[in-house]
Amino acid sequence: MKGYIQIYTGNGKGKTTAALGLAIRTLGAGGKVFIGQFLKSGNYSEIKALKKFTDQIEIEQYGLGQFVKGNPSKEDIAAGMEGYKRLTRVIEKGKHDLVIIDEGNVAVSCNILSEQDLMDFFDKKPDHVELVVTGRGATQAIMEKADLVTEMKDIKHYFQKGVQARVGIEK
């Protein structure tokens, strides 16, 4: 089966959640999944749940566990570049049916990765691998290179009323 490049972007909630739904669908069909999460560190609920499928899924995080706003630190960039190198090795081997680059668009917008890094990554994708990139701020060039682009639009969110991220729902 041919694999495509999917982008989930926009300011609305649900980009990572949509990618994880696709991961579950792939697992249910007997496929193998690799998830690389940029700018994240921690044992979120989805990480705990997916660790139950260690024979079919690998998850790695390439973040320092802090919010990056503005210019990333040298340590943020180093962690991101190590993640990019690891993801490159994973995609080139072609052993996974689905590869998810969670917050890949944000890594580009924060200058942890360059737009060209991500475009080069697309070119390394074997034909059979489905590739998903999530995160706000996908560039025009990245969206043009993708086969599917979904924009999550923020219309109303309870965060605006002060509701914090809840375990099992947002984290």
VENQUIHU-V342970 format. One record per residue. N is the residue number from 1. PHI is phi in whole degrees, -180 to 180 (none if undefined). OMEGA is omega in radians with two decimals (999 if undefined). Layout:
n = {N;N}
phi = {PHI;PHI}
omega = {OMEGA;OMEGA}
This chain:
n = {1;2;3;4;5;6;7;8;9;10;11;12;13;14;15;16;17;18;19;20;21;22;23;24;25;26;27;28;29;30;31;32;33;34;35;36;37;38;39;40;41;42;43;44;45;46;47;48;49;50;51;52;53;54;55;56;57;58;59;60;61;62;63;64;65;66;67;68;69;70;71;72;73;74;75;76;77;78;79;80;81;82;83;84;85;86;87;88;89;90;91;92;93;94;95;96;97;98;99;100;101;102;103;104;105;106;107;108;109;110;111;112;113;114;115;116;117;118;119;120;121;122;123;124;125;126;127;128;129;130;131;132;133;134;135;136;137;138;139;140;141;142;143;144;145;146;147;148;149;150;151;152;153;154;155;156;157;158;159;160;161;162;163;164;165;166;167;168;169;170;171}
phi = {none;-75;-101;-119;-105;-115;-121;-115;-136;108;-88;-81;-74;119;-69;-65;-60;-64;-64;-67;-62;-66;-62;-64;-61;-64;-60;-63;-90;87;-84;-108;-128;-125;-120;-112;-107;-81;63;-124;-156;139;-101;-65;-57;-66;-66;-59;-67;-72;-65;-74;-117;-62;-76;-120;-137;-123;-131;-133;-117;-122;-141;-105;79;-132;-75;-99;-132;83;-86;-73;-75;-60;-67;-60;-65;-62;-63;-64;-67;-63;-62;-62;-62;-65;-61;-63;-63;-62;-67;-66;-70;68;-84;-108;-83;-134;-121;-114;-107;-76;65;-63;-66;-69;-59;-71;-66;-91;65;-82;-121;-93;-56;-65;-56;-68;-63;-62;-60;-57;-68;-86;-66;-64;-56;-83;-89;-87;-123;-122;-121;-111;121;-63;76;-58;-75;-60;-64;-66;-65;-67;-76;-72;-94;-142;-130;-119;-107;-84;-103;-84;-105;-153;-147;-69;-60;-64;-100;93;-72;-83;-57;-108;-62;89;-119;-103;-147}
omega = {3.11;3.07;-3.11;3.08;-3.14;3.08;3.02;-3.04;3.11;-3.09;-3.12;3.11;2.95;-3.10;3.11;3.14;3.10;3.12;3.12;3.05;3.09;3.08;3.12;3.10;3.12;3.10;-3.14;3.11;3.11;-3.11;3.10;-3.04;2.98;3.10;3.01;-3.09;3.04;3.02;-3.13;3.06;3.12;-3.07;3.13;-3.10;3.14;3.10;3.13;-3.10;-3.06;3.09;3.09;-3.12;-3.01;3.09;-3.08;-3.02;3.02;3.12;3.07;3.13;-3.10;3.13;-3.10;3.09;3.10;-3.14;3.11;3.10;-3.09;-3.11;3.10;3.08;3.07;3.13;3.08;-3.12;3.13;3.11;3.12;3.14;3.05;3.09;3.13;3.11;3.13;3.12;3.10;3.10;-3.13;-3.06;-3.13;3.10;3.08;-3.11;-3.11;3.10;-3.12;3.03;3.14;3.03;-3.09;-3.09;3.09;3.11;3.12;3.08;3.09;-3.09;3.10;-3.14;3.00;2.98;3.01;3.04;-3.14;3.07;-3.11;3.11;3.09;3.11;3.11;-3.10;-3.13;-3.08;3.03;-3.07;-3.04;-3.05;3.00;-3.10;3.12;3.06;3.13;3.02;3.09;2.93;3.06;-3.13;3.13;-3.12;3.12;3.13;3.13;-3.12;-3.11;3.08;-3.13;3.07;3.06;3.10;3.06;-3.07;3.13;3.12;3.13;-3.14;-3.12;3.02;-3.14;3.09;3.08;3.13;3.13;3.10;-3.07;3.11;3.13;3.12;3.11;3.13;999}
